[in-house]
Amino acid sequence: MKKTGFIFLFIALPLLAQGSVPLWVQDSWRSMNYPANEWYVGFSQDGLAHNANVAEALRTLERNAQGRMAESIVASVSSRSVSSTSSQQRQQGGNFNETIDESYRRTIQVSTNANIAGTQFFSYHDPQTRRIYAMAAVKKSGLAAYYVSQIELNLQKAENALNEGILLTQQLGKKSDAFKKFAEGRRNLDDCGQHLNLLSAVDQSGIQNRLLARETTLRKQIAAATAETEETKMAMTFFVDGTEMLENAAVDIVVSRLKSAISKNGYRITGSRREAEYHIRVEVRSCNVSASGDRSFCYACVKAEVINLKTGRNEGRVDFTGPKTGWRDRETACRKALENAVDELWKRINQDIKIFK
């Protein structure tokens, strides 16, 4: 699960009275003005070492106060895990609290100086007692708004990936791309997991339940689309053959490479026409050979048809001349022209012959 966590904005506030200890140092004042039902607060104090750099010591204490504030959020999140990712962690037998605590602590260390969620920061040095104080406070509603925006962003990405994957399943040769889109959608939902858990600690509006329901629904839809695509993929079996002529010699260049392209896209290749659902028949020859100076040039003239072996229907044909290819000798130029025609052949079969309903 991607490590996404607390992002804070530090706001340096002036002392309440010049030369006197500010009120926020007092526990009672913090409790009254930053009630626990609305705020997360971290407070730290320490003695200032002899000859210590005051500014550096205050920065260190500020980070300590922020860390204490974040720890209180982590403790709350650990007891209120809601996301599907969290449930999966439990099912895998791990100690969820330890896992999520460590995950968030690492995230906090990385994002200490980031500037988004609106954390207020107070610091004070008492020169008479040589003590330093720091306080960090973030409003739950501010955190909630940030987390909701991140969740909604990832949910939209997941929905887009799902829809794109479904469209790809309807195109010949795009099965592997469809699976990649479904995997992308699952990663987007996983990215929601930490923010959903964080939202559980600060949400007071009930929006968390709606977002969690949407995440759960999308996860189920992606799982169903993946399973359906897998079934379709396994059903598609091709038998590929044909004739290939390089000048006056029979060769096997395009057919073997076309079989490889089909396999890489998740389909089955069979050596028996009886076992196949579709027969791709190819006719390729080198053509339009010419020379210029010490170089020879050649094209590949390509024809192919796709036959549905269950119905006997001819699903479509392609007929094109491949790209011009040059080389120092005639035979190599023609051989490379045939090799270069394979990608274009598979592209045209994919685009021009629709065999999926």
Order of alpha helices (4+ residues) and beta strands (2+ residues): alpha-beta-alpha-alpha-alpha-beta-beta-alpha-alpha-alpha-beta-beta-alpha-beta-beta-beta-beta-beta-alpha
